[in-house]
Amino acid sequence: MNAQVHNRLVDFLATYGPVATSDSLCDENVRLAEGEYGIASISTPAPRLQDIAAELAGDGARNVILTGTAGDGKTYHIRRFLEDHHPAALIGWPGAEGVLRIAMPDGRELRVIRDLSEISDSEKVAELASFASALLGEADERLYLVAANDGQLLKYFRDAARSGGPEAGRYRMLHEHITEMLRAESETANGVSLRLMNLSRTWSSATVDAIFDAVLDHPDWDSTCSGCAVATGNNPCPIQLNRSLLMASNGVPSSFRRRLRESLRLAAANDQHVPIRQLLTLVVNIILGDAKNADRPLLDCATAKRRAAACDYGSTNPYNNAMGRNLRDDRRRANRVFGIFEVLGVGFETNNLVDAMLVQREPKQLYATLFGQEPTYGSNLFDPLRREYLGGGGGDVAIRNFRRGLEAQRRRAFFLFPDHSNFEAATPWRLTIFHHGGEYLGLLDVLEANAGRDVTDAFTRHLVRGLNRALTGMMASDDNHLWLSGTIGKTDDPSGRVATVEAVDRTSSTNLSVKLSRDPVTLRPSLGVAVPKLWEQSKMPQLDLRPLLFEYLMRVANGSLPASFSRQCHQEIRHYALVATAAIRAMHVDDEPSPEVVRMLSLGAQGEVQANRIEI
């Protein structure tokens, strides 16, 4: 019989995990760990690498500053750039010098600061004047490639401006330029020779997949684990089992992995950016997570063998690991990636249909959908808890264990249920607080594909109906016209049944219309009033459709009471109605004077909005 094999890849991956002693905090530490464990590197993507190379080459070369949050890969991008274009500069990298000077083939000098926060104060002062001259386009013979988080970058020039002296005005101007670029999320600006790349804005599904692939397809899995007795025994190795659940099976992509990717995409649309380092932490914790001992929350090969021998798969549940449930509360909160699923409420959001199916095994079709799949974390784990609970002899312990089992199976259902089901309440996103999360992702897809109005109109209809109901406080069924209603005078009434402009037609081609588009900066959907091309183009306000606001409007459109769901969203919509009304009225300021018209709104027999015009 084959002996148990110790795979050093497992130990190496643990350095990426959510543990206090993680060696993955810095790019150079990762490379040291690779040498220590004798493991081939995990090649994560550097999505802005070509952009960096293009900016630093040619006659129109500009300085490059990489900014973003910790773990976004700023230092990693710089090292990859040097590997491709200046490999000799990596000898002794990173070295004691904070500023690396490289002679470029065209005679210019490239100065590389791999982390502005790590160079000494004396080096910062010595580099200030030269850096400022390069950014202002006054020193063509020199270019800079700098990594710095937003706060450090702004502090650098703010402190320089406050120090006084003849150059203070120049530093203040640079501080203002960079502040505005960060605020507007713009990579370029007039007056500065700079490409400011915010790596927090480089998230994509391709990046997530590349990170998962780098871990799951590492060659040391098969070359080492293939000879392990645990991997071929009756009870599966939890490490290999968890890994397999993230990989394609018989050519069918992993539903677990796809739902993870969708959740991350939804979070990115809600400005909850997850750095590359945290994505690595997520996949490693799913594979290696172990809830048995909170002081040692990751499996090694020996522990995996013990869990398999004892059939203790409740401790290695990958669906719980994705939530960070194997970690202490403080450690889980310290890793923002687990907070994403905390916000979604996966496992805690109740659903009567699903819970009834878990307890009563009805409806059978739905039960088979969930429990007809891999049994280790399904029926094998849940059936004993269910029997003990229904038997009534286990007391409080049985009740507590069953409750935890329900939460775990809800999480599993979220990751495994198909997108579409014969049971509306059994779609995956109904097991989260974002019941319409799938529709939001669908809207992102059609907008990214530049789909026409005929495709987006189904979304527009629901949003218009939701806006009408939220603004008027009436159960209006009108989805053909947007009524920008409000109140007159000061009032605490959350609804407003007075409109001072005509309704906006949803689909008009000759008048104002409602349009869904993709914001070029946030990349989120936005809804606004479109002006016909024949008219003078006026800048119309847009309603930024973050996932929460989209959820609010969709629920209201389907019958929820506006004020009961989110007061914040309600206030945001009322503000939009005010500024949109003002913008429309401003388009007619040059028209001939006419009596002021106020429209008192009410509902018709079919739920349509009716307007009674009153001239003032």
C-alpha positions in Angstrom: 0.0 0.0 0.0 1.3 3.5 -0.8 2.4 5.6 2.1 1.1 9.0 2.8 2.9 11.6 0.8 3.8 15.1 2.2 3.3 17.7 -0.6 5.3 20.8 0.1 3.0 22.7 -2.3 0.4 22.5 0.5 2.8 24.1 2.9 3.7 26.8 0.4 0.1 27.6 -0.4 -0.5 28.1 3.3 1.8 31.1 3.2 -0.9 32.8 1.1 -3.7 31.9 3.6 -5.4 34.1 6.1 -2.8 33.4 8.8 -0.9 35.9 11.0 2.5 34.6 9.9 1.7 34.9 6.2 4.8 35.3 4.0 2.8 36.6 1.1 2.6 40.2 2.2 5.4 41.3 -0.1 6.4 40.3 -3.6 10.0 39.6 -2.5 8.9 37.4 0.4 6.9 35.3 -2.0 10.0 34.6 -4.1 11.9 33.7 -1.0 9.2 31.3 0.0 9.4 29.7 -3.5 13.1 29.0 -3.0 12.6 27.7 0.6 9.9 25.2 -0.4 11.4 24.3 -3.8 8.1 25.1 -5.5 7.5 26.5 -9.0 6.2 30.0 -8.8 2.4 30.8 -8.9 2.2 33.1 -11.8 -0.5 35.6 -11.1 -1.7 38.1 -13.8 -0.1 41.5 -14.3 -3.0 43.1 -16.4 -1.3 46.5 -16.8 2.1 45.2 -17.8 1.7 46.1 -21.5 0.4 49.5 -20.7 3.4 50.3 -18.5 5.8 49.2 -21.3 4.0 51.3 -23.9 4.0 54.4 -21.7 7.7 54.2 -21.0 8.7 53.8 -24.6 8.9 56.0 -27.7 8.9 59.8 -28.3 5.7 60.4 -26.3 6.9 58.5 -23.2 5.3 59.5 -19.9 6.0 58.8 -16.3 4.0 56.0 -14.7 2.7 55.8 -11.2 1.0 52.7 -10.0 -1.4 53.2 -7.2 -4.2 51.2 -5.4 -4.7 49.3 -2.2 -2.3 46.9 -0.5 -2.1 43.6 -2.4 -3.1 45.0 -5.8 0.3 43.9 -7.3 2.1 47.3 -7.7 5.5 45.9 -6.8 4.7 42.7 -8.8 4.0 44.8 -11.9 7.3 46.6 -11.6 9.2 43.4 -11.2 7.5 41.8 -14.2 8.3 44.9 -16.2 12.0 44.7 -15.3 12.1 41.0 -16.0 10.8 41.6 -19.5 12.7 44.8 -20.4 15.6 45.3 -18.0 16.5 41.9 -16.5 20.0 43.0 -15.5 18.4 45.5 -13.1 16.9 42.6 -11.1 20.3 41.4 -9.9 20.2 41.9 -6.1 16.6 43.1 -6.3 15.2 44.7 -4.2 18.5 45.7 -2.6 19.2 48.5 -0.1 18.7 51.4 -2.5 15.2 52.8 -2.6 15.6 54.3 -6.0 16.8 52.1 -8.9 18.5 53.9 -11.8 18.4 52.2 -15.2 20.1 53.5 -18.4 17.5 53.0 -21.3 18.6 52.2 -24.9 17.5 55.7 -26.1 19.8 57.4 -23.7 17.2 58.4 -21.1 17.4 57.3 -17.5 14.6 55.4 -15.9 14.2 55.8 -12.2 12.2 53.1 -10.4 10.8 53.5 -6.9 9.3 50.1 -6.1 7.4 51.5 -3.0 7.3 55.2 -2.1 6.4 54.3 1.5 9.6 52.2 1.9 12.3 54.7 0.8 13.8 56.8 3.5 12.9 60.4 4.2 16.3 61.6 2.9 15.8 59.7 -0.3 12.3 61.2 -0.8 13.7 64.7 -0.3 16.6 64.1 -2.7 14.3 62.8 -5.4 11.6 65.4 -5.0 12.8 68.1 -7.4 13.8 65.6 -10.1 10.5 63.7 -9.8 8.5 67.0 -10.0 10.4 68.2 -13.1 9.7 64.9 -14.8 6.0 65.0 -14.0 5.7 68.6 -15.2 7.4 67.6 -18.5 10.5 69.7 -17.9 13.0 66.8 -17.9 12.8 64.7 -21.0 16.0 62.9 -20.2 14.5 61.2 -17.2 11.4 59.0 -16.6 9.9 57.6 -13.4 8.2 54.3 -12.6 6.7 54.5 -9.1 4.5 52.4 -6.9 2.7 54.2 -4.2 -0.7 53.9 -2.5 -3.0 56.9 -2.8 -2.4 58.3 0.7 1.4 58.2 0.5 1.4 59.8 -3.0 -0.7 62.7 -1.9 1.1 63.1 1.4 4.5 63.3 -0.5 3.5 66.4 -2.5 1.3 67.9 0.2 4.2 67.9 2.7 6.5 69.3 0.0 4.0 72.2 -0.7 3.7 73.0 3.0 7.4 73.2 3.5 7.6 76.5 1.8 10.4 77.7 -0.5 10.5 78.7 -4.1 9.2 75.3 -5.4 6.2 75.1 -3.1 3.8 76.3 -5.8 4.9 73.6 -8.2 4.4 70.9 -5.6 1.0 72.3 -4.7 0.0 72.2 -8.4 1.1 68.6 -8.7 -0.8 67.7 -5.5 -3.9 69.3 -7.0 -3.5 67.5 -10.3 -3.1 64.1 -8.8 -5.9 64.7 -6.3 -8.3 65.5 -9.1 -7.1 62.5 -11.2 -7.8 60.2 -8.3 -11.1 61.8 -7.6 -12.3 61.6 -11.2 -10.6 58.2 -11.7 -8.7 59.6 -14.7 -5.4 58.2 -15.7 -4.2 61.3 -17.6 -4.6 65.1 -17.2 -3.5 68.2 -19.0 -0.4 69.8 -17.6 1.3 66.6 -16.3 3.4 64.0 -18.1 1.8 61.1 -16.2 -0.1 57.9 -16.6 -1.7 57.2 -13.2 -2.8 53.6 -13.1 -5.0 52.6 -10.3 -4.6 48.8 -10.0 -7.8 48.7 -7.8 -9.7 49.3 -11.1 -8.1 46.4 -13.0 -10.4 43.7 -11.7 -11.9 41.4 -14.3 -13.3 37.9 -14.6 -10.2 36.9 -16.6 -8.0 38.0 -13.7 -10.0 36.0 -11.2 -9.9 32.9 -13.4 -6.1 33.3 -14.0 -5.6 33.4 -10.2 -7.7 30.3 -9.6 -6.0 28.5 -12.5 -2.5 29.3 -11.1 -3.4 27.6 -7.9 -5.6 24.7 -9.1 -3.4 23.7 -12.0 -0.1 23.9 -10.3 2.0 20.9 -11.6 3.0 19.8 -8.1 -0.5 18.7 -7.3 -0.5 15.7 -9.6 3.2 15.0 -9.6 3.2 14.6 -5.8 -0.3 13.7 -4.7 -0.7 10.9 -7.2 1.2 8.5 -5.0 -0.5 9.3 -1.8 -2.6 6.6 0.0 -5.1 9.2 1.3 -5.8 10.4 -2.2 -6.7 6.9 -3.4 -8.5 5.7 -0.2 -12.2 5.2 0.4 -12.5 8.5 2.3 -11.4 11.3 0.0 -8.5 13.6 0.9 -10.3 16.8 1.9 -7.6 18.9 0.2 -7.9 17.1 -3.1 -11.7 17.0 -2.8 -12.0 20.7 -2.2 -9.7 21.4 -5.1 -11.7 19.2 -7.4 -14.9 21.1 -6.5 -13.4 24.2 -8.0 -12.3 22.5 -11.2 -14.2 21.4 -14.3 -15.7 17.9 -14.3 -16.2 16.0 -17.5 -15.9 19.3 -19.4 -18.5 21.0 -17.3 -17.3 24.2 -15.5 -17.5 24.3 -11.8 -20.7 25.9 -10.6 -18.9 26.7 -7.2 -16.2 28.6 -9.0 -18.5 30.4 -11.3 -20.7 31.6 -8.4 -17.6 32.8 -6.6 -16.6 34.8 -9.6 -20.1 36.3 -9.9 -20.1 37.3 -6.2 -16.7 39.0 -6.7 -18.0 40.8 -9.7 -21.1 42.0 -7.9 -18.8 43.3 -5.1 -16.6 45.1 -7.5 -19.7 46.9 -8.9 -20.4 47.9 -5.3 -16.9 49.4 -4.9 -15.8 46.5 -2.8 -12.5 45.8 -4.6 -10.7 42.6 -3.8 -6.9 42.8 -4.3 -5.0 40.0 -6.1 -3.5 39.0 -2.7 -6.9 38.5 -1.2 -8.1 36.5 -4.2 -5.2 34.1 -3.5 -6.2 34.0 0.1 -9.7 33.0 -0.9 -8.8 30.1 -3.1 -6.2 28.8 -0.7 -8.7 29.0 2.2 -11.4 27.1 0.3 -8.9 24.3 -0.4 -7.1 24.2 2.9 -9.5 25.6 5.4 -10.1 23.7 8.6 -12.5 24.7 11.3 -11.4 22.1 13.9 -8.8 24.3 15.6 -9.1 28.1 15.2 -5.5 28.5 16.1 -4.5 26.4 13.1 -7.2 27.2 10.5 -5.4 25.5 7.5 -4.9 21.9 6.7 -1.5 20.3 6.1 -1.1 16.8 4.7 -1.0 15.1 8.1 -4.1 16.9 9.3 -6.0 16.1 6.1 -5.2 12.4 6.6 -6.7 12.6 10.2 -9.8 14.4 8.9 -10.4 11.7 6.2 -9.8 8.8 8.6 -12.4 10.3 11.0 -14.8 11.3 8.2 -14.7 14.8 9.7 -15.6 16.7 6.6 -17.7 19.1 8.6 -14.4 20.8 9.6 -13.2 21.1 6.0 -16.4 22.2 4.3 -15.2 24.4 1.3 -18.5 26.3 1.2 -18.0 27.4 4.7 -14.3 28.1 4.0 -15.4 30.5 1.2 -17.1 32.5 3.9 -14.1 32.3 6.2 -16.1 30.3 8.8 -13.0 28.4 9.7 -11.4 31.6 11.1 -11.8 33.5 14.3 -14.1 36.6 13.9 -11.2 39.1 14.1 -9.1 37.2 11.6 -12.1 36.8 9.2 -12.8 40.6 9.4 -9.1 41.4 8.7 -9.5 39.7 5.3 -11.9 41.8 3.2 -12.7 39.0 0.7 -14.7 37.2 3.3 -16.6 40.3 4.1 -18.1 40.1 0.6 -20.0 37.0 1.5 -20.9 38.4 4.9 -22.6 41.3 3.1 -24.4 38.9 0.8 -25.7 37.0 3.9 -25.0 33.6 2.3 -26.1 30.9 4.7 -28.0 33.3 7.0 -30.6 34.6 4.5 -33.6 32.4 5.0 -35.8 31.0 2.3 -38.9 29.1 3.2 -38.9 26.9 0.1 -35.3 25.8 0.4 -35.5 25.3 4.2 -38.6 23.2 3.8 -36.8 21.1 1.2 -33.9 20.6 3.5 -36.1 19.5 6.4 -38.9 17.6 4.6 -37.1 16.6 1.3 -39.9 18.1 -0.7 -40.2 19.0 -3.5 -38.3 16.0 -4.6 -37.0 17.6 -7.8 -35.4 20.4 -5.9 -34.0 18.0 -3.3 -32.4 15.9 -6.1 -30.9 19.0 -7.7 -28.9 19.7 -4.5 -28.3 16.3 -3.0 -27.8 14.4 -6.2 -24.4 15.9 -6.5 -21.2 15.1 -4.6 -22.4 13.5 -1.3 -19.4 14.2 1.0 -20.5 17.7 1.8 -24.2 17.0 1.0 -26.2 14.0 2.2 -23.3 12.4 4.1 -22.9 15.5 6.2 -26.4 16.7 6.5 -28.5 13.5 6.9 -27.2 12.5 10.3 -27.9 16.0 11.6 -31.4 15.9 10.2 -32.2 12.5 11.7 -30.9 13.5 15.1 -32.9 16.8 15.0 -36.2 15.1 13.9 -35.7 12.3 16.4 -35.9 14.8 19.2 -33.5 13.1 21.5 -30.4 15.2 21.1 -31.6 18.3 23.0 -30.1 21.7 22.6 -26.9 20.2 21.1 -28.9 18.6 18.3 -30.8 21.8 17.6 -27.6 23.8 17.5 -25.8 21.3 15.2 -28.9 21.1 12.9 -29.0 24.9 12.7 -25.4 25.1 11.6 -26.0 22.3 9.2 -28.9 24.3 7.6 -26.6 27.3 7.2 -24.0 25.1 5.5 -26.5 23.6 3.1 -27.9 27.0 2.2 -24.3 28.1 1.4 -23.9 24.9 -0.7 -27.2 25.6 -2.4 -26.1 29.1 -3.3 -23.0 27.8 -5.0 -24.6 24.8 -6.7 -28.1 25.7 -7.7 -28.5 26.5 -11.4 -29.2 30.0 -12.6 -32.7 29.1 -13.6 -35.0 26.8 -11.8 -38.6 25.6 -12.0 -38.9 27.1 -8.5 -38.4 30.9 -8.5 -37.4 30.9 -4.8 -34.7 28.3 -5.5 -32.6 30.5 -7.8 -29.1 31.1 -6.2 -29.5 34.8 -5.6 -32.7 34.3 -3.6 -30.5 32.8 -1.0 -28.7 36.2 -0.5 -29.9 39.7 0.3 -29.5 40.6 -3.4 -32.5 38.7 -4.8 -31.9 40.4 -8.1 -28.2 39.9 -8.2 -28.3 37.6 -11.2 -30.4 40.2 -13.1 -27.9 42.9 -12.2 -25.0 40.8 -13.6 -27.1 40.2 -16.7 -27.5 43.9 -17.2 -23.8 44.4 -16.8 -23.3 41.8 -19.6 -25.6 43.4 -22.1 -24.2 46.9 -21.4 -20.6 45.6 -21.8 -21.7 44.1 -25.1 -23.1 47.5 -26.2 -26.5 45.9 -26.7 -29.2 48.0 -28.2 -32.2 49.5 -26.5 -34.4 46.6 -27.6 -32.2 44.4 -25.4 -32.0 46.7 -22.4 -35.7 47.7 -22.5 -36.8 44.8 -20.3 -34.6 46.2 -17.6 -35.7 49.8 -18.2 -39.3 48.8 -17.8 -38.8 47.4 -14.3 -36.7 50.3 -13.3 -39.2 52.9 -14.5 -42.0 51.2 -12.6 -39.8 51.0 -9.5 -39.0 54.7 -9.8 -42.6 55.7 -10.3 -43.7 53.7 -7.2 -40.9 55.0 -5.1 -41.4 58.6 -6.0 -45.2 58.8 -5.9 -45.8 56.3 -3.0 -48.5 54.8 -5.2 -48.7 51.2 -6.5 -48.4 52.5 -10.1 -48.2 50.0 -12.9 -47.0 52.6 -15.4 -43.7 51.5 -17.0 -44.0 53.6 -20.2 -43.5 57.0 -18.6 -41.2 58.2 -15.9 -42.8 60.7 -13.5 -40.2 62.9 -11.8 -42.6 63.7 -9.0 -42.0 65.3 -5.6 -43.6 67.4 -2.9 -44.3 71.1 -2.6 -42.9 72.9 0.4 -41.3 71.4 3.4 -42.8 68.1 4.4 -41.7 64.8 5.9 -44.0 62.9 3.6 -41.7 60.4 1.8 -43.9 60.3 -1.3 -44.6 63.1 -3.7 -47.6 63.3 -6.1 -46.7 66.6 -7.7 -44.8 67.0 -11.0 -43.6 70.2 -12.5 -42.4 68.7 -15.8 -44.1 66.4 -18.2 -43.5 62.7 -17.9 -40.5 61.3 -19.7 -41.4 58.8 -22.4 -39.5 55.5 -22.0 -38.8 55.0 -25.7 -39.4 58.3 -27.5 -37.1 59.1 -30.4 -38.3 62.7 -30.9 -38.6 63.8 -27.3 -36.9 63.2 -23.9 -36.6 59.5 -23.2 -35.3 57.1 -20.5 -31.9 55.5 -21.3 -29.8 52.8 -19.6 -26.1 53.1 -20.3 -22.7 52.1 -18.9 -20.9 54.8 -17.0 -17.4 55.1 -18.5 -15.7 55.7 -15.2 -17.5 53.4 -12.7 -18.4 50.8 -15.4 -21.7 50.5 -13.6 -25.2 50.8 -15.2 -26.7 54.3 -15.0 -30.1 55.5 -15.8 -30.9 59.0 -17.1 -32.9 61.2 -19.3 -31.7 61.1 -22.9 -32.0 64.2 -25.1 -32.7 63.8 -28.9 -29.7 64.5 -31.2 -31.6 67.3 -32.9 -31.8 69.2 -29.7 -29.0 71.1 -28.1 -27.2 68.6 -25.9 -27.6 69.3 -22.3 -25.7 67.6 -19.5 -28.4 65.5 -17.8 -27.8 63.9 -14.4 -27.5 60.2 -14.2 -28.7 57.8 -11.5 -25.8 55.5 -10.5 -27.2 52.0 -10.3 -25.1 50.4 -7.6 -26.2 46.8 -6.8 -28.1 48.0 -3.7 -30.0 50.7 -5.5 -30.8 48.3 -8.4 -32.1 45.8 -5.8 -34.2 48.4 -4.2 -35.9 49.5 -7.5 -36.5 45.9 -8.6 -38.1 45.0 -5.3 -40.3 48.1 -5.2 -41.3 47.4 -8.9 -42.4 43.9 -7.7 -44.4 45.2 -4.8 -42.2 46.0 -1.8 -43.0 49.2 0.1 -40.4 51.8 -0.7 -39.7 53.2 2.7 -39.6 49.8 4.4 -36.6 48.5 2.4 -34.0 51.3 2.4 -34.4 54.9 3.5 -31.0 55.7 2.0 -32.0 54.5 -1.4 -35.3 56.3 -1.2 -33.6 59.6 -0.4 -31.1 59.0 -3.3 -33.9 58.6 -5.7 -35.8 61.7 -4.5 -32.6 63.7 -4.9 -32.2 62.4 -8.5 -35.8 63.4 -9.3 -35.0 66.9 -8.1 -31.9 67.4 -10.1 -33.3 65.8 -13.2 -36.4 68.1 -13.0 -34.1 71.1 -12.6 -32.1 70.1 -15.6 -35.2 69.6 -17.8 -36.6 73.0 -16.7 -33.3 74.6 -17.5 -33.6 73.5 -21.1 -36.6 75.7 -21.5 -35.4 78.9 -19.8 -35.2 80.8 -23.1 -38.8 79.8 -24.2 -41.6 82.3 -24.3 -43.0 83.0 -20.9 -46.1 80.9 -20.1 -48.1 80.0 -17.0 -46.5 77.6 -14.6 -48.1 74.2 -14.8 -48.3 71.8 -11.8 -49.4 68.2 -12.4 -51.3 66.5 -9.6 -50.8 62.8 -9.9 -53.3 60.0 -9.2 -53.9 56.4 -10.2 -56.3 55.2 -12.8 -58.4 52.0 -12.7 -55.6 50.0 -14.3 -52.8 51.5 -12.1 -51.8 54.0 -14.7 -50.5 57.4 -13.5 -52.9 60.2 -14.4 -52.0 63.9 -14.3 -54.4 66.7 -13.5 -52.9 69.9 -14.9 -53.2 73.1 -12.8 -51.9 76.4 -14.1 -50.5 78.8 -11.6 
